[in-house]
Amino acid sequence: MSQRLSAQGLIDLVLDPGSFQSWDQIVDIAGHPEGYQRELRAAAARAGTDESVLTGRGLVRGRPVAVVVNEFAFLGGSIGRAASGRIVSAVRRATAEGLPLLATTASGGTRMQEGTPAFFEMVDICRAVMAHRAAGLPYLVHLRHPTTGGVYASWGSLGHVTVAEPGALVGFLGPKVFEALEGHPFPEGVQRAENLAEKGVIDASVATEDLPALIDLTLGVLVDPAVPPALPLRDGGGGTQLPVWDAVALTRRTDRLGVRDLLRYGAHGTLALNGTEEGEQDAAVLVTLTRLDGQPCVLVGQDLHQQSRATPLGPAALREARRGMRLADELGLPLVTVIDTPGAELSVAAEEGAIAGEIARCIATMVTMTVPTVSVILGQGCGGGALALLPARVVVATQNAWLSPLPPEGASVIRFGDLDHATQMAESQGIGSAALVEFGIVHRVVPELPDDDAESLAVAVASTVANELVRLRALGG
């Protein structure tokens, strides 16, 4: 973990030179008991600030942002009523001025000298933050060492994107207090940034010096306007439509185009998010902020190459997908979903983890989205796991993609009691892209050329999706 920065040091590091404008008013401590006043004066002398937070606005690589920054040297960054009032005022001003908000925390939580009234202030801070989010404005959180207690359990855990500095102690209850209360130490490493990222609680562990680049990347998607698509658009002819069973085999090949290829060759400015924010992480689904051929969007994609019998698409993956859906709706960004799965997990753990309910909730979320939505059947579209990401306003499919209620082999077992009729079931169930167009399930097909590789097909898919997003935006979603 790097050396702890002061609040002013962090402002100087993250904001463009000379751009910071303070929003803080002088704190009046006259109403406090004399003993507490002495503590506050001593804390101010030690920290070089008049309270445990600094607020204001500035620029990060030219983009305006509002900031709320904890000063740990002032009574452990604790939040009393004056600090809370300063935070609430700054958040509301950021909302009124339409500014993205960066909160960077380093705090032990509620200020014990002020007791329950200070503790209850966390509710007002949360109320202001949620009003900011409800206005469709980005809220970014950077957790510094240490962040515990009421700060972490309120405004420190409400970010659209949340990162922590490497090695930072981040937890609900500080380990010293836990040991004193429980009589034994808290397990080492649990409340560390890296572990929280691994468990899907936060998005990443990010060095403080890399924070400006992260903010730049994030706001490049969330704030900057769309630009016209520039990749070549493939027309509807000239593709190679394989027999359906051959198409199934093609999409199962390890060198088949995947969602990561789509991002690599058809997108830029991509920021990968991580986990559900609720302690789950499943690599079968990617949630990203990105610009697909110039169009800013939230892209939620099933990663075929991370799915296997040992690591199938489970309930946590679908909860991650719903996080992306909610993010798109709240921030007013188009949603692109990418379908590529051999099927959702079949296991005791999946049943107890509400796999069916998560499929239903994904579908319910998709059909009630208020932003433009495009789904892409990239390859395999098998079962409820595929259906969960399907019901967009426009559905695109590659020419050899397919959609079925079960793998053709499974359908064969149900229909004939064996695996031998899989080819027949693939043909008769209408799972190929041509049949999907005829049924009205798919609206656009991306032709697949004989010499296509992952890059060329990714470019073609990205261009088609981007043009559909432009069209949907022109139509009002």
Secondary structure, DSSP 8 states (H G I E B T S, - for coil): ------HHHHHHHHS-TT--EE-------TTS-HHHHHHHHHHHHHHSSSSSEEEEEEEETTEEEEEEEE-TTTGGG-B-HHHHHHHHHHHHHHHHTT--EEEEEEE-SB-GGGHHHHHHHHHHHHHHHHHHHHTT--EEEEEEEEEEHHHHTTGGG--SEEEE-TT-BEESS-HHHHHHHHSS---TTTTBHHHHHHTTSSSEE--GGGHHHHHHHHHHHHTS------S----SSS-----HHHHHHHHTSTTS--HHHHHHHHEEEEEEE-S-SSS---TTEEEEEEEETTEEEEEEEE-GGG--SSS-B-HHHHHHHHHHHHHHHHHT--EEEEEEES-B--SHHHHHTTHHHHHHHHHHHHHT--S-EEEEEEEEEEHHHHHTT---SEEEEETT-EEESS-HHHHHHHHHSSSTTHHHHHHHTT-BHHHHHHTTS-SEEE---TT--HHHHHHHHHHHHHHHHHHHHHTT-
